[in-house]
Structure formats: C-alpha cells, structure tokens
Amino acid sequence: MKNIALRLGILLSISFSLWIFANKIGMNPQQSLSIAIFSMSILGTLFFWDFRLSFAFVGTAVLLITKTIDIEHLLIFSSLEVILFLIGMMVIMGRLKDSGVFAWIVSVILRIPRLTGKRFVFIVAVLSGIFAGAVDEVTSIIFMVAAVLEVCDYFEVNPTPFIIISVLSTNIGSAATVLGNPIGILIASKSGLTFEDFIVKAMPIAAVCLLVTSAMLVFWYRKPIALLDKNIKEFGANEILTKLISVPADRGLKINMSVFF
C-alpha cells in the first residue's frame, strides 16, 4: 500500500506541477488542463501498468467532459481506421493461434535434416522476420519465443541468446511490410503509401539488415551456439524434437490457413 501511495503521489504531483507551469507560461485553461491530463495518463500507464487502459479512457473522458476536445476531433486524431484494422487483424490472428497454425509451421521447418546451432539461428531469424512482416510483430514474437523455449529446453541450453536473436529479427522484419506493426499502418494511412510501396522500398532494406544482424549475432553468441551444436549432436534429435512440438494438420487448421491466405 505504501508503494502504491508513493506512486500515486508522484503521479499527482508531477501532473499538478505541469498544470501550474503551463498556466505560468501563458497557456489558456484548456491547454493547461490537456497537458496535466496527458501527463497523468502517461504516468498512470507507467506506474500502474495493469490499469493502463483505464487511465487512457478516463483521461479521454475528462477531456471530453471539460470540452477540451470534441467528438469530431477525437475521431479524426485517434486514427480510428487504424484501430479498426488492428482489431480485424487480431481477430484473425487469434483464430490462427488457437488452431495451432504457427506451431505447425515451426514444427514443419524444424524437420530440416542435420539441424545445427547455426542452422537453428538462421531458421529462427528468418522465421521471426517473415512472420513479423506477415502477421505483426506482437503475434510473431509470442509463438516464436514459445518455439525457442521448447527447443532450448529439450537441448538444455540457455534460451536467452536465442530469444534476443528472435526479438531483434522480429523488429527488423516488422519494418518490411505495412502489417508489421501499428506504426507502419499509421504511416501508410497518413502518407498515402500502399502495401506495394513497402514491399518495393522497405522490404529490401529490412532483408539486408536482417542478414547483417544475423551474421553479427552468430559471432556475438558463438559460445551459446557452439554449446547448442554440441548438445544437438549429443541428444540426437530432430525426430524426437519434432514430436514434442508437432501439431497435426487437422481440418480446422487447414480451414484457418485458407482464411489467412
């Protein structure tokens, strides 16, 4: 309770101080209020992460009640078209995830014969980049990390280096297409860029960055990769490994794959 009270006190103190400062430098009451509410929403998100949506909605409601903003400008500047697009995408991705599409794809890839540490890193980097560009970075990293943890747990190696490789590759891949992250969607919708513009201009740069980053990471994590290589040879494994993470391609999975394509 003391910790919560301390964070709440800091939040209110900073917001109130910004409100006073804004008044002192000549801003009108609505401008001062908007700065105070905005800072309170941001700090509320940082200090009380579980209630971040509540802070955002309450802050917006206060701005509307005090007529600091109106409904028309709220709809214009909240990028409602981006929000609705993301909702639609997340519904499809949720359905794909529940049917096991992503786990099935990973299990198919990991059936590659003569798996080695470097080959595994290459697969993780490429899959992370491709999936991030195809389904968005958040969805991609969720199932890629799950796959990495499964593999590393079986081969008894520290998963941290391989998760970092997946995260960096995901961030790079997300810049390759409009769908990679919400920022890409926002840039495309506000600038008039098309999906094809990203494919032609952003994807080649992302591919080069992914290759360079992968090479650097292979060198940087050469010791964990060497240990993984050693354990792969010791444990044997592709056959057992794929049984651990394999997902049968049932009728529901095939239907959802068709919807995705």
C-alpha positions in Angstrom: 0.0 0.0 0.0 2.9 2.4 0.8 4.3 1.7 -2.7 1.0 2.4 -4.4 0.5 5.6 -2.3 4.0 6.7 -3.3 3.5 6.2 -7.0 0.1 7.9 -6.9 1.6 10.8 -5.0 4.4 11.2 -7.6 1.8 11.0 -10.4 -0.4 13.7 -9.0 2.5 15.9 -8.0 4.0 15.9 -11.5 0.7 16.4 -13.2 -0.3 19.3 -10.9 3.2 20.8 -11.3 2.8 20.7 -15.1 -0.6 22.3 -14.8 0.7 25.2 -12.7 3.8 25.6 -15.0 1.5 25.7 -18.1 -0.6 28.4 -16.5 2.5 30.4 -15.6 3.9 30.5 -19.1 0.6 31.9 -20.5 -1.4 28.9 -21.7 -5.1 29.1 -21.5 -7.1 26.8 -19.1 -7.9 24.2 -21.7 -4.3 23.9 -22.8 -3.1 23.6 -19.2 -5.7 21.0 -18.5 -4.8 18.9 -21.5 -1.1 18.9 -20.5 -2.0 17.8 -17.0 -4.4 15.1 -18.1 -2.0 13.8 -20.8 0.9 13.6 -18.3 -1.4 11.8 -15.8 -2.4 9.3 -18.5 1.2 8.6 -19.4 2.5 8.3 -15.8 -0.6 6.2 -14.9 0.4 3.8 -17.6 4.0 3.6 -16.4 3.2 3.4 -12.7 0.0 1.2 -12.8 0.5 -0.9 -15.9 -2.5 -3.2 -15.2 -4.8 -0.2 -15.3 -3.3 1.5 -18.4 -6.5 1.3 -20.4 -8.5 2.7 -17.6 -6.1 5.7 -17.3 -6.4 6.3 -21.1 -10.2 6.1 -21.2 -10.7 8.2 -18.1 -8.3 10.8 -19.4 -10.1 11.0 -22.7 -13.5 11.2 -20.9 -12.3 14.1 -18.8 -11.0 15.9 -21.9 -14.5 15.4 -23.5 -16.4 16.5 -20.4 -14.4 19.7 -20.0 -14.8 20.4 -23.7 -11.1 20.5 -24.1 -11.7 18.3 -27.2 -14.8 17.4 -29.1 -16.1 14.1 -30.6 -15.3 15.2 -34.2 -11.6 15.9 -33.5 -11.4 12.8 -31.2 -12.5 10.6 -34.1 -10.1 12.3 -36.6 -7.0 12.2 -34.5 -7.5 8.9 -32.7 -6.8 7.2 -36.1 -10.0 5.1 -35.8 -9.3 3.4 -39.2 -6.0 2.1 -37.8 -7.7 0.8 -34.6 -10.4 -1.0 -36.6 -7.9 -2.5 -38.9 -5.8 -3.8 -36.0 -8.9 -5.2 -34.3 -9.8 -7.1 -37.5 -6.2 -8.4 -37.8 -6.0 -9.5 -34.2 -9.3 -11.4 -34.6 -7.8 -13.4 -37.5 -4.5 -13.9 -35.7 -6.3 -15.1 -32.6 -8.1 -17.7 -34.6 -4.9 -18.8 -36.3 -3.1 -19.1 -33.0 -5.9 -21.1 -31.4 -5.9 -23.6 -34.2 -2.2 -24.1 -33.9 -1.2 -22.8 -37.3 2.0 -21.2 -36.1 3.2 -24.1 -34.0 2.5 -26.3 -37.0 4.6 -24.1 -39.3 7.5 -24.1 -36.9 7.4 -27.9 -36.4 7.5 -28.3 -40.2 10.5 -26.1 -40.6 12.3 -27.9 -37.7 12.1 -31.1 -39.6 15.0 -29.9 -41.7 17.6 -32.7 -41.6 21.0 -32.3 -39.9 20.0 -29.5 -37.6 22.9 -27.5 -36.3 23.3 -24.5 -34.0 24.0 -22.0 -36.8 21.2 -23.5 -38.9 18.8 -23.2 -36.0 19.8 -19.5 -35.5 19.2 -18.9 -39.2 15.8 -20.5 -39.1 14.8 -18.5 -36.0 16.0 -15.2 -37.5 14.3 -15.8 -40.9 11.0 -17.1 -39.4 10.9 -14.2 -36.9 11.4 -11.7 -39.7 8.9 -13.3 -42.1 6.2 -13.8 -39.5 6.6 -10.3 -38.1 6.0 -8.8 -41.6 3.1 -11.2 -42.3 1.1 -11.2 -39.1 2.6 -8.3 -37.0 5.5 -8.3 -34.5 3.5 -9.0 -31.3 1.9 -12.2 -32.6 5.1 -13.3 -34.2 7.2 -13.0 -31.1 4.7 -14.8 -28.9 4.8 -18.1 -30.9 8.5 -17.7 -31.9 9.6 -17.4 -28.3 7.4 -20.4 -27.4 9.2 -22.4 -30.1 12.6 -21.2 -29.0 11.9 -22.1 -25.3 10.7 -25.6 -26.4 13.8 -26.3 -28.4 16.3 -24.8 -25.8 14.6 -26.7 -23.0 15.0 -30.0 -24.9 18.6 -29.4 -25.7 19.3 -28.0 -22.2 20.8 -24.6 -23.3 20.2 -21.1 -22.0 17.4 -19.7 -24.2 18.2 -16.0 -23.6 20.6 -15.5 -26.6 18.2 -17.2 -29.0 15.2 -15.2 -27.7 17.3 -12.0 -28.2 18.0 -13.2 -31.8 14.3 -13.7 -32.4 13.4 -10.3 -30.9 15.9 -8.4 -33.0 14.9 -10.3 -36.1 11.2 -9.6 -35.3 11.8 -5.9 -35.0 13.6 -5.8 -38.3 11.0 -7.9 -40.1 8.2 -5.8 -38.8 9.5 -2.8 -40.8 9.3 -4.8 -44.1 5.5 -4.5 -44.6 2.5 -2.4 -43.6 1.3 -5.2 -41.4 4.5 -5.5 -39.4 3.5 -3.0 -36.6 0.9 -0.3 -35.9 3.4 2.4 -36.8 3.6 1.1 -40.3 -0.1 1.1 -40.7 -0.3 4.6 -39.3 2.5 5.8 -41.7 0.8 4.2 -44.7 -2.7 5.6 -43.9 -1.5 9.1 -43.2 1.0 9.4 -46.1 -0.9 7.6 -48.8 1.7 4.8 -49.2 0.4 1.5 -50.4 1.3 -2.1 -49.4 3.3 -2.4 -52.6 5.3 0.7 -51.7 6.5 -1.0 -48.5 7.3 -4.2 -50.5 9.4 -2.3 -53.0 11.1 0.2 -50.7 11.2 -1.2 -47.2 11.4 -4.9 -47.6 14.9 -4.9 -49.4 16.4 -2.7 -46.7 14.9 -5.0 -44.0 16.2 -8.1 -45.7 19.8 -6.6 -45.8 19.5 -5.5 -42.2 18.3 -9.0 -41.2 21.2 -10.7 -42.9 23.8 -8.3 -41.3 22.2 -8.6 -37.9 22.1 -12.4 -38.1 25.8 -12.5 -39.0 26.7 -10.2 -36.1 24.6 -12.3 -33.7 26.1 -15.5 -34.8 29.5 -14.1 -34.0 28.4 -12.4 -30.7 26.7 -15.6 -29.5 29.2 -18.0 -30.9 29.7 -19.8 -27.5 26.0 -20.5 -26.8 25.6 -21.6 -30.4 28.6 -23.9 -30.1 27.0 -25.4 -26.9 23.7 -25.9 -28.7 25.6 -27.6 -31.6 27.3 -29.9 -29.2 24.0 -30.8 -27.4 22.3 -31.4 -30.7 24.9 -34.0 -31.6 24.7 -35.5 -28.2 20.9 -35.6 -27.8 20.4 -36.7 -31.3 17.1 -35.3 -32.2 15.2 -33.9 -35.0 12.8 -36.8 -34.8 12.1 -36.6 -31.1 12.1 -32.8 -31.2 9.5 -32.5 -33.9 7.3 -34.9 -32.0 7.5 -32.6 -28.9 6.3 -29.5 -30.8 4.4 -31.0 -33.8 0.8 -30.1 -34.3 -1.3 -32.3 -36.6 -2.7 -30.5 -39.7 -6.3 -31.2 -38.9 -9.4 -29.9 -40.8 -9.7 -26.8 -38.6 -6.1 -25.9 -39.1 -6.4 -26.2 -42.9 -9.6 -24.1 -42.9 -7.8 -21.3 -40.9 -4.8 -21.4 -43.2 -7.1 -20.9 -46.1 -8.7 -17.9 -44.4 -5.3 -16.4 -43.7 -4.1 -16.8 -47.3 
